[in-house]
Amino acid sequence: MHYYKSQNLQHHLWLRESNLNPGRRHPIPHRFLFHERNFYKSVTPRLTVQNVDKPHGFLRKFTPDGRLLLAFTLDQKSVDVYQYQGIGSVADLLSHQQNECITAADHSLQSLHIRQELFNSIFKKKFNLPIITTPVATSTRHYLNREFSIFLDDGNYVLLASMAGGSIFPNYLAYHQYTDLFDDTELYDYTFYLVDLRRGCIADSFKLEHDFVVLSHNHSVSVYDRTLAILSTYRQCIDLIELNVTQGKLQRLYTVGPFGSDLDRDRILAHETNENFNHNPAHSLPFSHLKQKILAFMYREIMEQKSPHIRHQQLKDFYKNFALVERMIILKMQLIDSDNLLLRYEKRHTQMPLEMIVGSNVDTLNKNFKIYVFYNIPQQEVLKIYTKNSVELLKMLRNFCDDFRNVRSLQIPWHASSPSNNDFFRAAFDQALSSFNGGIGEAAARFNPTLPISSQSFSTSPYLDYSLFNYDDRFISTLERPRLNSLEPIRFSDRNTGLLKFRVFLEQPAESRHADFELIRNPRDLVSFIFHPYEPFFISIQKFLSRYVINFHMYNSGTITKT
């Protein structure tokens, strides 16, 4: 029997159990466990409950194993951790629901009862952990950033961060210590907390004072295995930290930036001391370690050109743009693995126009200057440099996207959908590349800035698998970022047959309909999604002008999806 296009739950169970390939009579290995994934077509989150009652606070994210849900309290000084009970815990509560949506406008007693009981039935509070516990006189200064959280050690630990307003005036000694200092920014005090989710305590902390780190959506903090990298935009340095699982502590390794490592710094300072070198805080070294390595790599690549004409032309461009490269700054980075970094350098934005600094004949291309640097940490070596419109870098993003994302659920043996693991996603990606009038170079200039990729910013939910379901990624996608509120239900259809599998209903405010009954969208009405890593359950959080609304989307055996 052939069950390839079957939508029958029993057929999917048989295929998952036997691992038989449709059309064959013997088990076959499959890289992405095809039959296990197809099972999710029969068990879908087809019931929406709008405006669910919830505790005061901000829901953040599920742990990678799906056991716990992380939330921040309203004052952003504590964290609440909830135990996920599974959708089976509300089967009786929802047993008589056949409609696809319990709307916010439904004020019947049964609907009100469901909205009141749903959250507490699915989630049980495990503990509340105060993070900022300093005296009242000073505690008001610090608050937790509710858009930052990084899970470590298979979700046993989570890294949180608090910040407090500092000063806009940098220390004059910093100009001597950090050659590439970016002083055109406000400075803050940061504290990173390592929270042990098993014991419900703060295991360790790490402080950065008088600095600037972009915390939102894990922008300036990258993780690979047990290694953390924190980019200081102000100091233009990368602090490397390692998690010691045995002791549950954060161990600082060294800082990459003005020197290749702390050992290099100690050697240079010792040499200067032996040579009776007089430090003048008003003068700094001409180049930092990273900048010197980048410029040297660029020069060597040019000199290795066999054609004298090409070498001469590239040398002219190198010297022409030397001042621009000399002043560039790191604005984003990520760990490719424990030994390699990807750095994105951009033009240093100042109040003085670049033309007044390096002359009036600046190429218009330099106004959007970006280069991507692959740097090996142990060898202190630049491996490769790409420009913003590099086609080779674009091909790396297309073919090895999973290596940049470094994400996989503990329960699901496949990555979030990407052009490197999904034929349908790759086809859509290639179609987008071919849509630019400027050709592949223009496409590279548009897509390459998505690198480096922020840590743990993609969902591995099977309901976002591009090979299983077809949906509009303008309103919902694997990338965990707020989206515009969809005015129509978001449709999920079967990728092979085109049959409608389920719909996602979002609450529509009264002002979304004009007097002439035409739908209009308020650009400030946003929605974000929190997907469970493997169960048919996710949460949508809608932000309107003055309120937050959460909706639950879950499997219910009695719900019938209407075509």
Residue, then its C-alpha position, 0 to 999 in steps of 0.5 A: m500500500h502507498y501512503y505517501k500522500s495519505q492524511n490518515l493518522q493510522h497510516h502515519l503511525w504505521l510508517r513511523e513504527s516500521n520506517l518503511n518507505p512508500g513503494r518499498r517493502h524494506p526499512i531504509p535509513h533516512r537522514f531527516l527521519f522522513h516518516e517521523r516528521n510526516f506524523y506531525k501532519s496528523v497532529t496539528p495545533r488547530l485550536t486557537v484560544q485568544n486572550v488567555d489569562k496569564p500571570h503578570g510578566f513577560l513570557r520569554k522562551f521554552t528550554p531546548d528540551g521543552r520541559l520549562l518555560l522562562a518568563f520575566t516578572l513585571d518589574q524585570k528584577s526576577v525570573d519565573v520558571y514554569q513546568y510544562q504539563g503537556i497538552g494532555s493536561v487540558a484534554d478534558l477542559l477542551s473536550h467539547q470544543q469543535n470550533e477552530c477559535i475561541t475568540a476574545a469577543d466570546h463572553s460565554l461562561q464556558s469560554l471565560h472558564i477556559r481562558q481563566e483555567l488554561f494557563n494554570s492547567i498547562f503550566k505549573k510554576k516551578f520557582n520564582l528566582p529574584i535576580i536583582t536583590t541589591p538594596v532598594a536604594t540602588s536596585t532601581r537602577h538595574y533591570l533584566n533585559r527581557e529580550f536576552s536569554i541564552f541556554l547552555d549545557d543542554g538547557n540546564y543553565v540559562l544566561l540572563a543579563s541586567m543593565a543600568g544607566g552609566s555615563i556618556f563620558p569615556n575614561y580617558l585611559a580607555y583611549h590608550q588601552y583600546t586602539d579602536l575605541f568607539d566613543d560615540t555611544e552611551l555607556y552602561d553597566y552590565t551583569f550576566y547571570l548564570v542561572d541553574l534551572r535544575r536547582g533554581c539558583i544563580a550559579d555565577s555572574f560576570k560583570l562588564e562596567h562602563d561598556f556598551v553591549v547590544l543585548s536585544h535578541n542576543h545580538s552581541v553574545s554568541v555561544y557554541d557548545r560551552t564557549l561564550a563570546i561577548l562583543s563590546t561595541y565600545r571597547q571593540c573587543i571580544d571577551l571569551i568565557e567558558l562554562n565549567v559544568t563541573q563547578g557550574k561557573l563562568q571562567r574567563l578565557y581571554t579578550v580578543g581585540p587590542f591583543g591576540s590574547d592575554l599572553d600577548r598583552d603581558r609580553i608586550l607590556a613586559h617588553e615596554t617595561n624593560e625598554n623603559f617605554n613611557h606611556n602617554p595616555a594621549h597616544s595609543l598604538p597605531f593598530s589593534h591586533l585584529k586591525q593589523k591582521i586584517l590589513a596585512f591579510m588584505y595586502r598579502e592577497i593583493m601581492e599574491q595576484k599573478s597579473p601585474h595589472i590587477r595587482h597594481q589596480q588593487l593596490k590603488d584601491f587598497y591605499k585609497n580606502f586605507a583610512l576607511v579600513e583603518r577606522m572601521i568597527i565591529l558591529k556584530m560577530q558570532l562563534i562558528d565553532s569554539d576556535n573560529l569567529l565571524l566578524r562583521y566590520e562596518k564604517r565608523h559613523t561619526q558626526m563628521p562626514l567621511e569626505m572631510i576625513v579622507g577627501s572628497n573623492v570617496d566612492t559611493l560604495n564606501k558609504n555602505f562599507k561592510i567586510y566579513v572576517f573569518y578569524n581563528i582564535p588559537q592561531q591568531e590568524v585571519l582565514k578569509i575576508y569577504t566584501k558585502n557583495s561576495v558571491e562566495l559568501l552568499k553560497m556559503l550562507r546558502n549551502f552551509c546555513d546550519d553551520f552558522r545557526n548552530v541550533r538543534s532541539l534536544q528532542i528533534p533530530w533535525h535543524a530549523s528549516s534552512p536552504s542547506n537542509n530543505d529543498f523547498f526552502r532552497a527553491a524559495f531562496d534561489q527564487a528570491l536571489s533571481s528576483f534582483n535586477g542587479g543580478i547575483g551581486e545585488a542579491a549577495a549585497r542584500f542577503n549577506p548582511t544577515l550574517p553573522i546570525s544571532s545565537q538561538s534565534f531560530s525555532t526548531s518546531p516541526y510545524l515550521d518545517y518547510s517540507l511539511f507545511n506551506y505558510d506565509d513567512r511574512f507573518i510567521s517564520t522560524l526566525e524568532r522576531p516580532r512580525l506585523n499582525s496578520l489581519e487574516p488567519i495564517r494558513f498552514s497547508d500540506r506541502n505535498t497535497g495542498l490540503l489545509k491542515f490548520r489555521v492560526f487566528l490572531e486577535q484583531p483590535a476594533e481600530s483595525r477595521h475602517a468605517d468603509f469595512e476595509l482592512i487596515r494594518n497598524p504598523r505598531d501592532l506586532v506579534s511574536f511566537i513562542f513555539h514548543p520545540y516538538e509538541p503541537f503547542f505554541i503561544s502568540i504574544q500580540k502587542f497593541l498600543s497599550r496592552y499585551v495579549i497572549n493566545f494559545h494554539m494547541y492540538n485538540s482532538g475535537t476541533i475540526t479544521k474547516t476548508 
